[in-house]
């Protein structure tokens, strides 16, 4: 009985290792596909931090440092379960880098 369990365990471990070898190249390819997007997100986050320093935001007056209108609403009013959110409205579109 113990011998059978040992053989089945060894077979399961071998199958797991083969599956890992199969998944690893797929994962690396997906990561290579995501890398440019992550880099773009970091650039945009830095740009936002540069343009909208935290101390210059003024949500109480419904405008931010750039003068864009900020609309604040609560989850109870919208049925949203995530809490208070702010929406910034303006005409500037996000630019695409190639």
C-alpha contacts under 8 A as a table, 3 or more apart, distances in Angstrom:
res1	aa1	res2	aa2	distance
1	X	4	X	5.26
1	X	5	X	6.43
2	X	5	X	5.12
2	X	6	X	6.14
3	X	6	X	5.07
3	X	7	X	6.20
4	X	7	X	5.11
4	X	8	X	6.11
5	X	8	X	5.12
5	X	9	X	6.02
6	X	9	X	5.09
6	X	10	X	6.17
7	X	10	X	5.10
7	X	11	X	6.13
8	X	11	X	5.03
8	X	12	X	6.06
9	X	12	X	5.05
9	X	13	X	6.13
10	X	13	X	5.12
10	X	14	X	6.16
11	X	14	X	5.09
11	X	15	X	6.17
12	X	15	X	5.07
12	X	16	X	6.13
13	X	16	X	4.99
13	X	17	X	6.19
14	X	17	X	5.08
14	X	18	X	6.24
15	X	18	X	5.11
15	X	19	X	6.17
16	X	19	X	5.10
16	X	20	X	6.14
17	X	20	X	5.02
17	X	21	X	6.29
18	X	21	X	5.10
18	X	22	X	6.30
19	X	22	X	4.94
19	X	23	X	6.15
20	X	23	X	5.07
20	X	24	X	5.97
21	X	24	X	5.46
21	X	25	X	7.31
22	X	25	X	6.53
22	X	26	X	7.22
23	X	26	X	5.18
23	X	27	X	6.08
24	X	27	X	5.07
24	X	28	X	6.19
25	X	28	X	5.06
25	X	29	X	6.17
26	X	29	X	5.18
26	X	30	X	6.27
27	X	30	X	5.11
27	X	31	X	6.14
28	X	31	X	5.00
28	X	32	X	6.18
29	X	32	X	5.08
29	X	33	X	6.26
30	X	33	X	4.99
30	X	34	X	6.28
31	X	34	X	5.00
31	X	35	X	6.07
32	X	35	X	5.30
32	X	36	X	7.74
33	X	36	X	6.90
33	X	37	X	7.89
34	X	37	X	5.35
34	X	38	X	6.22
35	X	38	X	5.13
35	X	39	X	6.15
36	X	39	X	5.04
36	X	40	X	6.14
37	X	40	X	5.00
37	X	41	X	6.12
38	X	41	X	5.03
38	X	42	X	6.22
39	X	42	X	5.17
39	X	43	X	6.29
40	X	43	X	5.07
40	X	44	X	6.18
41	X	44	X	5.09
41	X	45	X	6.03
42	X	45	X	5.05
42	X	46	X	6.13
43	X	46	X	5.14
43	X	47	X	6.10
44	X	47	X	4.89
44	X	48	X	6.07
45	X	48	X	5.08
45	X	49	X	6.16
46	X	49	X	5.00
46	X	50	X	6.10
47	X	50	X	5.03
47	X	51	X	6.09
48	X	51	X	5.09
48	X	52	X	5.65
48	X	53	X	7.96
49	X	52	X	5.30
49	X	53	X	5.54
49	X	54	X	7.64
50	X	53	X	6.10
52	X	56	X	6.84
52	X	57	X	7.07
52	X	64	X	7.97
52	X	65	X	6.43
52	X	66	X	7.62
53	X	56	X	5.69
53	X	57	X	7.19
54	X	57	X	5.83
56	X	64	X	7.15
56	X	65	X	5.36
57	X	63	X	7.54
57	X	64	X	4.73
57	X	65	X	5.30
58	X	61	X	5.89
58	X	62	X	6.83
58	X	63	X	5.93
58	X	64	X	5.22
58	X	65	X	6.93
59	X	62	X	4.77
59	X	63	X	5.75
59	X	64	X	6.30
59	X	70	X	6.63
60	X	63	X	7.66
62	X	69	X	5.74
62	X	70	X	4.87
62	X	71	X	6.45
62	X	72	X	7.87
63	X	66	X	7.69
63	X	67	X	5.36
63	X	68	X	5.46
63	X	69	X	4.61
63	X	70	X	5.20
64	X	67	X	5.32
64	X	68	X	5.76
64	X	69	X	6.83
64	X	70	X	6.72
65	X	68	X	7.58
68	X	88	X	6.56
68	X	89	X	6.21
68	X	90	X	5.81
69	X	88	X	5.93
69	X	89	X	5.67
69	X	90	X	7.17
70	X	86	X	6.39
70	X	87	X	5.63
70	X	88	X	4.59
70	X	89	X	6.47
71	X	86	X	5.59
71	X	87	X	5.14
71	X	88	X	6.41
71	X	89	X	7.82
72	X	84	X	7.08
72	X	85	X	5.82
72	X	86	X	4.44
72	X	87	X	6.43
73	X	77	X	7.05
73	X	78	X	7.57
73	X	84	X	5.85
73	X	85	X	5.83
73	X	86	X	6.61
74	X	77	X	5.59
74	X	78	X	6.75
74	X	80	X	7.91
74	X	83	X	6.01
74	X	84	X	4.40
74	X	85	X	6.56
75	X	78	X	5.26
75	X	79	X	5.54
75	X	80	X	4.51
75	X	81	X	5.73
75	X	82	X	6.49
75	X	83	X	4.75
75	X	84	X	5.73
75	X	85	X	7.79
76	X	79	X	5.39
76	X	80	X	6.76
76	X	81	X	7.78
76	X	83	X	7.91
77	X	80	X	7.84
80	X	83	X	6.81
